Amino acid sequence: MSRIAVAQVAPDVTDQAGNLVRAAAAITTALDAGADIVVLPELVTSGYVFESADEARAAAIPADAAVFDEWTLLASTRPGAVIVGGFAELGDDGNVYNSAAMVDGSGVRAVYRKVHLWDEEPKFFTAGSETPPVVSTSHGTLGMMICYDLEFPEWTRLAALAGTEILLVPTNWPFAPRPAGERVAEVQTGAAAARINRMAVACADRTGTERGVDWNNGSSIISAAGWVVAEVGEGTGIAYADIDAADSRSKAWTERADAFADRRPELYGGVARP
């Protein structure tokens, strides 16, 4: 059993230094509360609402930036701790990516570049071209993707088929109205992905108003059965839940029904047709 924390903070493109302080404070609070896995929002180091490609490039950092040394040091204070958070990445190829890093006490374990760019993001970022990383840890096999990636069932299925037991999702979900009593639509998407893949999902959304843009405040932890077991709600905060990666290992619904064994991939070719 591992304790997962999703930290809902308020990054701001006009306060780069403050973003790092807020991220470190959230990590520290979560680890002090016994978290084994801490998930931070998309682009937590830079903020999201860029006005130009030049501004995004100025906020971009390499995957070996000092902030990840700080996260490594923080992770090392708790045995086996894992931290996942989003950042604007300045790639070795000179491109700027919307990326996420997975860090533990040994350093950066994996970097993922967002493949499915939302709305105006192509103005600022180059799309990634690699499938979600799958990393073996003392808390199970962890995968990660970013925000809009979660909306593509092919992508979450790929992660699950690769062995992901807990999917970690830094996200920035722009506010959208919903009927009274309903959860954020993207949280429901996450719950569906969790249920059909029998794979736990932890989403760290953001809060605050940034250059006039409001957010869904949808940070949630979802069990492998597809139930929301913890959520932050409105404003800054951290939600915690105990998740057993072993719950994601069996894909059986009953003795005769299995989410993976019952697949008919020979019939699914149209899904991947351009």
MOHU-V806257 format. One record per run of one state. SS is the DSSP state (a for helix, b for strand, c for the rest). FROM is the first residue (numbers start at 1). LEN is the number of residues. If there is no record, write none. Layout:
ss=SS from=FROM len=LEN
ss=SS from=FROM len=LEN
This chain:
ss=c from=1 len=1
ss=b from=2 len=7
ss=c from=9 len=7
ss=a from=16 len=17
ss=c from=33 len=4
ss=b from=37 len=3
ss=c from=40 len=13
ss=a from=53 len=7
ss=c from=60 len=1
ss=b from=61 len=1
ss=c from=62 len=4
ss=a from=66 len=10
ss=c from=76 len=6
ss=b from=82 len=9
ss=c from=91 len=5
ss=b from=96 len=9
ss=c from=105 len=2
ss=b from=107 len=7
ss=c from=114 len=5
ss=a from=119 len=5
ss=c from=124 len=10
ss=b from=134 len=4
ss=c from=138 len=2
ss=b from=140 len=7
ss=a from=147 len=5
ss=c from=152 len=1
ss=a from=153 len=9
ss=c from=162 len=4
ss=b from=166 len=5
ss=c from=171 len=3
ss=b from=174 len=1
ss=c from=175 len=10
ss=a from=185 len=13
ss=c from=198 len=2
ss=b from=200 len=5
ss=c from=205 len=5
ss=b from=210 len=1
ss=c from=211 len=2
ss=b from=213 len=1
ss=c from=214 len=1
ss=b from=215 len=1
ss=c from=216 len=4
ss=b from=220 len=3
ss=c from=223 len=5
ss=b from=228 len=4
ss=c from=232 len=5
ss=b from=237 len=7
ss=c from=244 len=1
ss=a from=245 len=4
ss=c from=249 len=3
ss=b from=252 len=1
ss=c from=253 len=5
ss=b from=258 len=1
ss=c from=259 len=6
ss=a from=265 len=3
ss=c from=268 len=1
ss=a from=269 len=4
ss=c from=273 len=2
